[in-house]
Amino acid sequence: MGGQMPLLDQPVLDQLTADVGQESAAFLISSLKQEIEKTGSALAKFASEGDLEQLEIQAHALKSAARSFGAMRLGEACYALEEAARDERAAEIGNLMSRFRTISEETLEAFGD
C-alpha cells in the first residue's frame, strides 16, 4: 500500500489553503518543512543511541503533523518507526530510518520552496 499512497495528498493541501488562505498555508508548510528537518535529526540521534522511547515520541509527533498536511508517505514512515520503537523491534530501526530519510527528502522536495 505504501507505494500506492501519494507523497502529498493534494486535496488535503487544497483544504488547508481554503481554510487559512494562501499566505498562511505557505507559512504553515514552511514551518512543517523546518519540523521535518529538525525531527529527522532528532530521530537519527535517538536511533543511533538506541533511545526507543524518545524515538517513538518524536516519530508519533511528526506522523500527526505530516498527515495533517497531506504528507501521507512521510506519515506512514513515521508510523512504522513509532510502532517498531514501541514494540522494541530495534533490529528494524536502521532500515526504517533509511526509508524515513528518503521519504522525508522526497517530501521536502515536493513541498518546494
N, C-alpha and C positions, 0 to 999 in steps of 0.2 A: 504494500500500500504506500510506503514512503516514497517510492519512485513516481507514483501517480499523483501524489499530493503536490499542489502548486507551491513554488518557492514563496510567492506572495499572492495572497488571495485578494484580487483587485476589488471585489465588492465590499470587503471589509475596509479597505483603504478609501474607497469612494464614500462609504457611510461615515467614516471618520471626518473626511473633508466636508461632507454635508452637515455634520453635527457641529463642527467647531470652526469651519471656514478654512480657506486655502492657507492663509498665513499661519494660523495656529497649528494646523495639521503639519505644515513644514517644520515648525519649531518642535512639535512633539516627535516627529520622525527623527529629527536631528538629535534630540535627547535620547531616543531609543538607540540610535547608532552608537552614541557615546557609551550607553549602558551595555550594549553588546560587547564593545571592546574592553570596557572595564571588567565586566563579569567574566569574559573569556580569559583574561589574565588571572583573575582570582580562581577560576575553575582549574586552570593549568597548575597553579600553585598548590591548591588543595589536593589535586590528583597526584602530583609528584610527592607530596608529603604523606599521602595515604589518609588524609583527613576526610573520611567519608561523610561525617555528619555535616561539615561545612559545605562539602561538595553537593550534598543533597539539598541543603537550604538554598544555596546560590542557584543551582540548576532549576529548582522549583520557582524561584522568583523570576528568573529570566524567561522560563517557559510561559508563565502567565502574561508577562509583558509582550513577548513575541507574538503569542496567539491573539492578543487584543489588538495588535497592529496588522494582523493578517500574515505574519511571517510563520507560516504553518510548518514548513520543514524544520525550521530552527526550533520551534516549539516542540516538535517531536524528538529532535536530537536532545534537547534539554530533558524531556520526559524520560528518555532512555537512560540518560546519566543519572537522573534523580532516582529512578527505580533501581538501577544497579547499585548505587550508593546505599539506598535504603535497605536493600536485600544483602548488602555486604558481599557483592559479587566483584571483588577487587580485580580479579583477573580480566574482566571485561572492560575496565575503565580506560585502558590505553587505546583500544580500538574505538571506543565510543568518543573519546576526546579527539581522536583524529577525524572522525566523522563530524563532530561538532565544529572543529576548526574549518573544515572545508565548507560546511553549510553556512557558518557564520560569515565567512568571506564572500560566498555567493550572495547571501542576503544583503550584506553591506553594499555590494556592487549593484544589486537590483534596486535598492533604495536610491542609489545615485547620490549626486551632490546637491 
